[in-house]
Amino acid sequence: MAAYPASQPGAQRHTLSVLVENRPGVLARVSGLFARRSFNIDSLTVSPTERPEISRITVTARVEQAPLEQIIKQLNKLLHVLKIVELDPSTTVERELVLIKVAADVSNRSDVLELVRMFRAHVVDVNTEALTIEATGSQGKIDALMDLLQHYGVIELVRSGAVAVTRGSKALSEKVIGSEISDR
């Protein structure tokens, strides 16, 4: 089961980190730009950063390099967009969170619990007929766990989408000058 099917031939998965002013409507403008160019967003997460006036939007999408460059140029033109970086997988820590409710009665519960241990996941809710499992990890780890749990019957699942940060001691927001926000 591929979590992110390619939307076009030659498309590769790209992760963008977009720093924006923490204002209403910014997310709609960013996601709308992808929609206007007919690109599907595979995952999208948004949260405040270490600076309360700045939010980070992490977008993953499968696109070819040339259209991606156009999207980045257009994103840079949007009001309240401060910085855009395409994250290099070799220098990035990327994780997802998933909550999976799996059918697990007395006949298969020990098997499901063994998978939970193998993936260093956690059981966060127990019921006589189901377990709710929390797992964090790379896209591949989450996909592998979900594939194995399909056999037992996935009742419900929710997946956060990717969050990512570059390795090392520097923050992406260090490259954003504080006066840029107040001048707009």
C-alpha positions, 0 to 999 in steps of 0.5 A: 500500500503506497501512502503517496501515489505519484500524481504524474510521471517523473514526480518525486516527493518533495517536502517544503517548510514554509514560514508564514506570519501567524495570521488568519487566511494564510494557510488557505492562500498557500494551499490554494496555490497548489490547488490552482496549479492542479497539484495534490498535497500529500500531507499538510501540517501547520503549527506555531514555531518558537516565535509566536508570531510565526507559523510553520507550514510543512507541505509534502507533495509529489511534483516534478522539479520544474513545476515545484520551482514555479510553486516556490516562486509563487509562494514567495510572492504571497503576502505573509509568507516569510521563508520557503525551504525545500528540505533535503531528506539527507539533512532533515528529521521528518516524523509523522504521528498515527493513531490506529484503532485495530480489531483485537480480541482475545484470539489475536490481541497478543499478535497485535501487541507484539507488532506494537512492541516491534515498532516501538509504538504505544497502546493508548486505549484498550477495549474488549474488541479493539486496541488504539495504537499510537506510533511516530516515525518516518513515512516508511515506518508508519506505512509498514506498520499500517500494512501489517495491521491491515490483516487484523482489521483497521477500524479507524485511523488518523495520520498527522502528516509530516513534520520536519526540521533540519538537522543541526543547531540552526533554526529556520526562523533565524533567517527571518528578520523580526522587522519583516513582520511588523513592516507589513 
